[in-house]
Amino acid sequence: MRSKKSPTPRLSWSSPLQDLSRSKKPSPTIEKLEAGGLRTLHDLLWLLPLRIYPTPQERPFRDAHLGAPFKGRGRIIHTEIRPAFGRRGKGNILLYNGFVVVRDAHSSETLSLRWFNLYPNQKKLIEALDEISFMGEPQEYKAQKQIINPQVSEAITEEASGYIAEYPTVNKVSGTHVRKFIDLIPAELWDELPQILPELGYNKEFSLSEAFKTLHGQIPVESFSPELKFRAIDRLIYEEFLIDQIKILVRRKLTKRKSAKKYALPENSLKKILTGLPFTLTQDQEKVFGDIKKDLGSGHPMMRMVQGDVGSGKTIVAYLASRVITESGSQVAFMCPTEALAMQHFETFQQLCPDLPTDLLLGSTKAKEKKAIASRLESGETKLVIGTHSLFQDSVNFKDLGLAIIDEQHKFGVDQRLKLVGKGEATHSLIMTATPIPRTLSLAQYGDLDLSFIKMMPAGRKGIKTRITEPVNYSKYIDFVKARLRLGEQAYFVFPAIDESEVLDLQNVKSSLEKYRKSFPEFKVEALHGQLKSDEKQAVVDEFKKGRIHILVSTSVIEVGINIPNATIMSIYNPERFGLSSLHQLRGRVGRGEKPGFCFLVLDKEIDPQGMERLKVVEENLDGFVIAEEDLKFRGEGDLFGVDQSGSTTSKKLANFLTHSHILEKVVRDLEGLEKSSPELLAPLMEKYAQDERITLLV
């Protein structure tokens, strides 16, 4: 339905919803919409109909097709309305179910209409009718056509000149009420929708105003078509991606604009460090280190992410970057998500360079030692500190923090990374992830970072075989594990829970520990989980490293940070409860030495087809990029410019970088072209966004 001239004062898209009300008193319905997140007319604009189509013309009953909108008229020849058993509406009002048979006004055919949960006033309306005009979608029931809950008489005349637009319910405000508020938006306002960069790509071809008017039914009915609707949706997707990409561009520009200390080592010093390694770098490692050296010597803060699959050798690249900084006299902070990973890196760095003044700062570090480490960092005595979340605490300060390294960056919030980087002046940042990031996600979420990839695995790795183990072949799986253990190898058994749960039907560490001690009497079986104290955890890990523990029964605490080449078996129980990337990470704990690795996804019951399909992705693929793509389809993309990185929320209404990657890549190309040809058109917009703290959070 087309908007009419509004009786309210002059409105703009930033006007609050209450300005739509004809009454001076606050509207309770609008207050509900505001509580549901719709505060301005612009918010209302982005609340798109679930479905929209032109009101159908009245047709004979023979033209009523299943699932297609139909409008008909006829005489009622049978009416049956009875109380809805056990159903009551607001105010405890008795509800009714109705059944009507209608003879077509254009033929002798009949059609059944059914209503469920009618209120008394609706019951009265239907009972008073001899003839009925109705609209709805025919369905089939017992080989007969019928329409469920059709609109009748007066309800249809509201839509007669325009569209059927079905809006979602918002905070208990029905879609019908939502539509009434949208219809109050003045007609002239729809033509005043400002668009950013009107000379760019889709913007030139189809304005934002045209797109919204099409999707809300604010154009002449004869102009509407399904093709136009799809074009309008693509235009809004383009808009959402465009806004994100401009924000990313702002971040990148602001980062490159800042000055930072230059770090570079003489070639002979670098050669000495490289020859001190116990192995030769792979080609990928050499290239990534080359990228880092270039960044560190550029005079601008490095913002680089290194992507490398589990076991690809990212730690060595981080070590080499650290040496460039520490040999130049500055400090490095290396932040890890778990104590186990921090301790592993600490041991690695100590072995590679025992003379480098290095400290380990953990949550479990004694208060006295924490104080001593803080003092050494502030004085500059400590050149490298490796730790967990403790590194960004207020009590930790640096004399000259040159480089912040964040390992497994997805385990930290944006604000936590910012706190660490903020402990230095224009600190260089190196972010590492073992969760491969697809190109579309890189464009959408990490466009402000320079990306490097390590895909080549170090020589000597024998690889990993993965199998889904169902109850029918469980005994064969146990026999295989015993055979490998008798060869002197070790195994991880990973469970989703520590204790038994009354709510969730999950296998757990504590009961499984006893079970497998009985199943493997000739081997030592111990547990590792989050309820153990830090020193207890470390003692278990040390015993496992020494080969004194044969089976480690654990939670996913070992997902990162355990590197034991002799451990060749990874058994993951209730694997359907883990994300695909977590399964891939866990699998990466084995096959790290000269012996082949084996990963078993152990099911204790039948799971749904979708769950089995997810597990087959892991069984059939060792490529982390393929797995990451599939994982994203299940967990979403998160809020790209807030501190929330959970996939459960996203700031976008329509755009999805997986399904709309072609539009995202067009936006990127269009912006790159405009930046080269007409940078002056971008400048005002970038200055505006540069004032937004949410956008500049990482700068």
Secondary structure in CASP SS format (residue, H / E / C, confidence):
PFRMAT SS
TARGET T0000
AUTHOR 0000-0000-0000
METHOD secondary structure of the structure
MODEL  1
M C 1.00
R C 1.00
S C 1.00
K C 1.00
K C 1.00
S C 1.00
P C 1.00
T C 1.00
P C 1.00
R C 1.00
L C 1.00
S C 1.00
W C 1.00
S C 1.00
S C 1.00
P E 1.00
L H 1.00
Q H 1.00
D H 1.00
L H 1.00
S C 1.00
R C 1.00
S C 1.00
K C 1.00
K C 1.00
P C 1.00
S C 1.00
P H 1.00
T H 1.00
I H 1.00
E H 1.00
K H 1.00
L H 1.00
E H 1.00
A H 1.00
G C 1.00
G C 1.00
L C 1.00
R C 1.00
T E 1.00
L H 1.00
H H 1.00
D H 1.00
L H 1.00
L H 1.00
W C 1.00
L C 1.00
L C 1.00
P C 1.00
L C 1.00
R E 1.00
I E 1.00
Y E 1.00
P E 1.00
T C 1.00
P C 1.00
Q C 1.00
E E 1.00
R C 1.00
P C 1.00
F H 1.00
R H 1.00
D H 1.00
A C 1.00
H C 1.00
L C 1.00
G C 1.00
A C 1.00
P C 1.00
F E 1.00
K E 1.00
G E 1.00
R E 1.00
G E 1.00
R E 1.00
I E 1.00
I E 1.00
H E 1.00
T E 1.00
E E 1.00
I E 1.00
R E 1.00
P E 1.00
A E 1.00
F E 1.00
G E 1.00
R E 1.00
R E 1.00
G C 1.00
K H 1.00
G H 1.00
N H 1.00
I C 1.00
L E 1.00
L E 1.00
Y E 1.00
N E 1.00
G E 1.00
F E 1.00
V E 1.00
V E 1.00
V E 1.00
R E 1.00
D E 1.00
A C 1.00
H C 1.00
S C 1.00
S C 1.00
E C 1.00
T E 1.00
L E 1.00
S E 1.00
L E 1.00
R E 1.00
W E 1.00
F E 1.00
N E 1.00
L E 1.00
Y C 1.00
P H 1.00
N H 1.00
Q H 1.00
K H 1.00
K H 1.00
L H 1.00
I H 1.00
E H 1.00
A C 1.00
L C 1.00
D C 1.00
E E 1.00
I E 1.00
S E 1.00
F E 1.00
M E 1.00
G E 1.00
E C 1.00
P E 1.00
Q E 1.00
E E 1.00
Y E 1.00
K C 1.00
A C 1.00
Q E 1.00
K E 1.00
Q E 1.00
I E 1.00
I E 1.00
N C 1.00
P C 1.00
Q E 1.00
V E 1.00
S C 1.00
E H 1.00
A H 1.00
I H 1.00
T H 1.00
E C 1.00
E C 1.00
A C 1.00
S C 1.00
G C 1.00
Y E 1.00
I E 1.00
A E 1.00
E E 1.00
Y C 1.00
P C 1.00
T C 1.00
V E 1.00
N C 1.00
K C 1.00
V E 1.00
S C 1.00
G H 1.00
T H 1.00
H H 1.00
V H 1.00
R H 1.00
K H 1.00
F H 1.00
I H 1.00
D H 1.00
L C 1.00
I C 1.00
P C 1.00
A H 1.00
E H 1.00
L H 1.00
W H 1.00
D H 1.00
E H 1.00
L C 1.00
P C 1.00
Q C 1.00
I C 1.00
L C 1.00
P C 1.00
E C 1.00
L C 1.00
G H 1.00
Y H 1.00
N H 1.00
K H 1.00
E H 1.00
F C 1.00
S C 1.00
L H 1.00
S H 1.00
E H 1.00
A H 1.00
F H 1.00
K H 1.00
T H 1.00
L H 1.00
H C 1.00
G C 1.00
Q C 1.00
I C 1.00
P C 1.00
V H 1.00
E H 1.00
S H 1.00
F C 1.00
S C 1.00
P H 1.00
E H 1.00
L H 1.00
K H 1.00
F H 1.00
R H 1.00
A H 1.00
I H 1.00
D H 1.00
R H 1.00
L H 1.00
I H 1.00
Y H 1.00
E H 1.00
E H 1.00
F H 1.00
L H 1.00
I H 1.00
D H 1.00
Q H 1.00
I H 1.00
K H 1.00
I H 1.00
L H 1.00
V H 1.00
R H 1.00
R H 1.00
K H 1.00
L H 1.00
T H 1.00
K H 1.00
R H 1.00
K C 1.00
S C 1.00
A C 1.00
K C 1.00
K C 1.00
Y C 1.00
A C 1.00
L C 1.00
P C 1.00
E H 1.00
N H 1.00
S H 1.00
L H 1.00
K H 1.00
K H 1.00
I H 1.00
L H 1.00
T H 1.00
G C 1.00
L C 1.00
P C 1.00
F C 1.00
T C 1.00
L C 1.00
T C 1.00
Q H 1.00
D H 1.00
Q H 1.00
E H 1.00
K H 1.00
V H 1.00
F H 1.00
G H 1.00
D H 1.00
I H 1.00
K H 1.00
K H 1.00
D H 1.00
L H 1.00
G C 1.00
S C 1.00
G C 1.00
H C 1.00
P C 1.00
M C 1.00
M E 1.00
R E 1.00
M E 1.00
V E 1.00
Q E 1.00
G E 1.00
D C 1.00
V C 1.00
G C 1.00
S C 1.00
G C 1.00
K H 1.00
T H 1.00
I H 1.00
V H 1.00
A H 1.00
Y H 1.00
L H 1.00
A H 1.00
S H 1.00
R H 1.00
V H 1.00
I H 1.00
T H 1.00
E H 1.00
S C 1.00
G C 1.00
S C 1.00
Q E 1.00
V E 1.00
A E 1.00
F E 1.00
M E 1.00
C C 1.00
P C 1.00
T C 1.00
E H 1.00
A H 1.00
L H 1.00
A H 1.00
M H 1.00
Q H 1.00
H H 1.00
F H 1.00
E H 1.00
T H 1.00
F H 1.00
Q H 1.00
Q H 1.00
L H 1.00
C C 1.00
P C 1.00
D C 1.00
L C 1.00
P C 1.00
T E 1.00
D E 1.00
L E 1.00
L E 1.00
L C 1.00
G C 1.00
S C 1.00
T C 1.00
K C 1.00
A H 1.00
K H 1.00
E H 1.00
K H 1.00
K H 1.00
A H 1.00
I H 1.00
A H 1.00
S H 1.00
R H 1.00
L H 1.00
E H 1.00
S H 1.00
G C 1.00
E C 1.00
T C 1.00
K C 1.00
L E 1.00
V E 1.00
I E 1.00
G E 1.00
T C 1.00
H H 1.00
S H 1.00
L H 1.00
F H 1.00
Q C 1.00
D C 1.00
S C 1.00
V C 1.00
N C 1.00
F C 1.00
K C 1.00
D C 1.00
L E 1.00
G E 1.00
L E 1.00
A E 1.00
I E 1.00
I E 1.00
D E 1.00
E C 1.00
Q H 1.00
H H 1.00
K H 1.00
F C 1.00
G C 1.00
V H 1.00
D H 1.00
Q H 1.00
R H 1.00
L H 1.00
K H 1.00
L H 1.00
V H 1.00
G C 1.00
K C 1.00
G C 1.00
E C 1.00
A C 1.00
T C 1.00
H E 1.00
S E 1.00
L E 1.00
I E 1.00
M E 1.00
T E 1.00
A C 1.00
T C 1.00
P C 1.00
I C 1.00
P C 1.00
R H 1.00
T H 1.00
L H 1.00
S H 1.00
L H 1.00
A H 1.00
Q H 1.00
Y C 1.00
G C 1.00
D C 1.00
L C 1.00
D E 1.00
L E 1.00
S E 1.00
F E 1.00
I E 1.00
K C 1.00
M C 1.00
M C 1.00
P C 1.00
A C 1.00
G C 1.00
R C 1.00
K C 1.00
G C 1.00
I E 1.00
K E 1.00
T E 1.00
R E 1.00
I E 1.00
T E 1.00
E C 1.00
P H 1.00
V H 1.00
N H 1.00
Y H 1.00
S H 1.00
K H 1.00
Y H 1.00
I H 1.00
D H 1.00
F H 1.00
V H 1.00
K H 1.00
A H 1.00
R H 1.00
L H 1.00
R H 1.00
L C 1.00
G C 1.00
E C 1.00
Q E 1.00
A E 1.00
Y E 1.00
F E 1.00
V E 1.00
F C 1.00
P C 1.00
A E 1.00
I C 1.00
D C 1.00
E C 1.00
S C 1.00
E C 1.00
V C 1.00
L C 1.00
D C 1.00
L C 1.00
Q C 1.00
N E 1.00
V H 1.00
K H 1.00
S H 1.00
S H 1.00
L H 1.00
E H 1.00
K H 1.00
Y H 1.00
R H 1.00
K H 1.00
S H 1.00
F C 1.00
P C 1.00
E C 1.00
F C 1.00
K C 1.00
V E 1.00
E E 1.00
A E 1.00
L E 1.00
H C 1.00
G C 1.00
Q C 1.00
L C 1.00
K C 1.00
S H 1.00
D H 1.00
E H 1.00
K H 1.00
Q H 1.00
A H 1.00
V H 1.00
V H 1.00
D H 1.00
E H 1.00
F H 1.00
K H 1.00
K C 1.00
G C 1.00
R C 1.00
I C 1.00
H C 1.00
I E 1.00
L E 1.00
V E 1.00
S E 1.00
T C 1.00
S H 1.00
V H 1.00
I H 1.00
E C 1.00
V C 1.00
G C 1.00
I C 1.00
N C 1.00
I C 1.00
P C 1.00
N C 1.00
A E 1.00
T E 1.00
I E 1.00
M E 1.00
S E 1.00
I E 1.00
Y E 1.00
N C 1.00
P H 1.00
E H 1.00
R H 1.00
F C 1.00
G C 1.00
L H 1.00
S H 1.00
S H 1.00
L H 1.00
H H 1.00
Q H 1.00
L H 1.00
R H 1.00
G C 1.00
R C 1.00
V C 1.00
G C 1.00
R C 1.00
G C 1.00
E C 1.00
K C 1.00
P C 1.00
G E 1.00
F E 1.00
C E 1.00
F E 1.00
L E 1.00
V E 1.00
L C 1.00
D C 1.00
K C 1.00
E C 1.00
I C 1.00
D C 1.00
P H 1.00
Q H 1.00
G H 1.00
M H 1.00
E H 1.00
R H 1.00
L H 1.00
K H 1.00
V H 1.00
V H 1.00
E H 1.00
E H 1.00
N C 1.00
L C 1.00
D C 1.00
G H 1.00
F H 1.00
V H 1.00
I H 1.00
A H 1.00
E H 1.00
E H 1.00
D H 1.00
L H 1.00
K H 1.00
F H 1.00
R H 1.00
G C 1.00
E C 1.00
G C 1.00
D C 1.00
L C 1.00
F C 1.00
G C 1.00
V C 1.00
D C 1.00
Q C 1.00
S C 1.00
G C 1.00
S C 1.00
T C 1.00
T C 1.00
S C 1.00
K C 1.00
K C 1.00
L C 1.00
A C 1.00
N C 1.00
F C 1.00
L C 1.00
T C 1.00
H C 1.00
S H 1.00
H H 1.00
I H 1.00
L H 1.00
E H 1.00
K H 1.00
V H 1.00
V H 1.00
R H 1.00
D H 1.00
L H 1.00
E H 1.00
G H 1.00
L H 1.00
E H 1.00
K H 1.00
S H 1.00
S C 1.00
P H 1.00
E H 1.00
L H 1.00
L H 1.00
A H 1.00
P H 1.00
L H 1.00
M H 1.00
E H 1.00
K H 1.00
Y H 1.00
A C 1.00
Q C 1.00
D C 1.00
E C 1.00
R C 1.00
I C 1.00
T C 1.00
L C 1.00
L C 1.00
V C 1.00
END
